[in-house]
Amino acid sequence: MRAREQMVRLVATGLGRRGLEVRRHAATRRQKMLSRHDVDLVLDVGAADGGYGATLRSFGYTGTIVSFEPLREVFARLATAIETDPAWSARNVALGAEPGETTINVASNSTSSSILPMLGPHLEAAPHVTYVGQESITVSTLDAEAADVLAAHERPFLKVDTQGFEREVIAGGATTLDQCVGVQLELSFVPLYEGGMLVDEAVSWAYDHGFHLVGIEQGYAAPSGEILQVDGVFVRD
């Protein structure tokens, strides 16, 4: 055991000298939180090709997942990825403050695609990420989309990853949010998308609505080392 501890210490020291560290995956803590609060439904808003849901599954979450992704090609990849998982479904819509149609800016990496225009700090931090086109998409509301699944579940958790559009998603989901035992939101320290919600507004909203911060997950950093964005995990008081 002592030899093993020494080896671990040597590896950790070597990685540290190279600017790296070994630490417990954030999804481990998140899964403990989901289990503790008996979460039986995850509403995955801004699902992209399903990476968030796949991580949930990898770390032990077995409940229902409903994902929302507006881009047609990305949604097609998501649908293919989940076709063998009967407890995971997906819907090809964006969520906002009210239903309708809008245009989304399609980014070269798809995960940065956004309804809101990308701003300078994002472009400076990731100059390789550019808009490559636009796509007309359908917008629904969280309350409209979640009503049917909430009827069969008691402990929902909401994750929102919508490139600055979080405020609008929240505005269209008041009834759903009243039932949620937790939420996960992007917390931006600088404006990355025009009109996007920043960390102070997001945290204030969460605390004003009965949630408190229990976890921070690494998000988006500039090449300079400056942290531009993290994910905040909140649960009911």
N, C-alpha and C positions, 0 to 999 in steps of 0.2 A: 504494500500500500504506500509506503514511504517513497519507494522508487517511482511509483506512478505519480504521486503528488509532485515530486521533483521534475518529472518529465512534463507534466502539465504546466508547471511554473516556467520551465525553460521555453516551452512553445509560446506561452502567453507573453513572456518577455521579448522573445524574438519578433512576434507579431507587433507588439507595442512599439518597438524601435522602428518599425516600418509604417507606423501610423494606423495600425489595425488593432482590433480587439476581438476577443471571443466573449459572447454574451448570450443569454437566453433569448430565443426568438420572441419578438413581441406577440406573435400569434399564440404562444403558450399562455401568456398572461391573459390575453383576450379570451381564450377558450375557458380558462378558469372562471373568468367573470361571467361569461355566458352560462356556464354550468351553475354557478352560484345563484344566478337570478332566474334559473329555469327557463331560459329563452327557448321558445319552440318555433319561432318564425323570424327569419332575417329578411328584411326588405333591402335589397341591394340596388341602390339608385346610382346609375352611372357605372354599369357593370363591365364595360369594354368587352373583352373576350372571355371573361369569367375568372380572372386571376384571384379576385377576393374570395369568391365562393369556393374555388379549388383549395385555397389556403385553409378556409374554414373546415372543409372536409378532411384535409391532411392532418389537422390538429385535433380532430375528434368530434366536430359538430355533426350531428346526424339528423337534426330537425329540418323543417321546411325552409327552402330558399326561394324567393321570387326576385328575379333580376330584371332590371329595366335598362335597355340600351337602344338609343335612337338610330344609329348609323346602320344602314342596311347590310353592308358587307361584314362589318364587325359583328352584328347580330347573328348573321348566318354562321360565323365561326363559333359564337357562343352556343347557338342552338345545337350545333353538331357536338360540341364538347359535353353537353349535359344530357344528350338523348338517352343515355343508359342509366340516368339517375332519376328515379320516379318522384323523389321528394324535392326536385329542383326544376322550376319552370322559368321561362323568360318571356318578356313582352317587348315588342319593337316600338317603344315610345319614349319620348322625353317627358319629364315631369316638371311642371311649373306652377305659377300662381293661378292660372286659368287655362281651360282647354282651348286648342286652336291649332294653327300651323305656323311654323317659323323656319328660318334658315340657320343651319349650323355651319361653322367654319371647320372644314376637315383638315386636320394636321397630318404631317408626314409620319408621325408615330402613332396616330389615331387616339392615344390616351390623352393627348393635349387638345383634341378637338373640342370646340366650345361654341356656345351660342354667343357669348360675350367676346369682344375683340381682345386679342392678346396684347399685352403692354410691354414697354421697353425692358423692365427688369427680367421678364421671362425670356425675351429675345436675347438679352445679353448673357443670361445664364446658360441658355441652350440655343446658340445660333444655328445649330443643325436642325432644329425643329421649326418648320415653317408651315404656313397654310398652303395646301395644294389644290383646294377647291372648295365648293360649297354644296350643300345638299338640303333639300326641303324635307322637313320632318314633321311628324305629328306630335303635338303636346297634349298630355292629359294632366290630371292632378293626382297627387298621392292619395287623397281621400277617395276619389273615384276608383282608382286602380286597386286600392287595398281593401275596400269594403268587403269583397267576397271572401278573401282569405282570412281577414280578421274574425269573421264569424266562426271559423273553425279553430282558432288559436287564441291563447290567453296571454302569452308573454312575448310580444314582438320587440324586435330590436331593429333600428333604422340606421343604415349606413348611406351617407351622401357624399359622392365624389363627382362633382359636376363643374369643375373649373370655374369657380366664382359664382355659379348660379344657385348656390345653396339657399340664399334668402328666398328666392322664388319657389323652390321646392318646399321649403318650410311653410310658406304662405298658403300653399295649396293643400296642406296636410294637417290642419289644426286638430281635427277629430282623431286622426290616426295617431298623432303625437301624444294626445292625451292618454292613449292606451299603451304607448311604448315604455318599456322598462329601461331602455338605454338608447343612445344615439352615438354615431361616430361621424364627425365632421372634419373637413379640411380647415385648418387654422393658418391663414396666410398672414405673415408678418409685414409684407409689403404688397402693394397692388400688383397683381400678375395679370388680371383680366379687368377690363374697363367696367367699373360699377360693381365689382365683386365684393363680397362680404369679407372684412378683415377680422383678425383674431379678437379684437376687443368687442366687436359687435357679436361675434359668434359665441364667445364665452358668456357675455352678459345675457344674451338670449337664453342660453342653456340654464344658467342659474335662475333667471327670472321665471323659467317654466319648470322648476323643480328638479333639475339635474345638477350633478356636480362632477367635476373632472376626476377620473380615476386612472387614466393612462394617457401617455403621449407616445405616438409611434413615429419613427423617422419618416420624413417626407422628402421634400425637394430642396436641394442645396445648390448653390452657385459654385463654379470652379474655384472661386476665391476662398471657399470654406464657409461662407455666410449661409446660414439656414434661412430659407425663404418661406418654407411651409412645413407644417407637421400635421399629423392626424390626431385629433383629440377624441378620446373615448369617455363618454359621460353616462352615468346611471342615475336612476331616481333616488332622491333623498330617502 
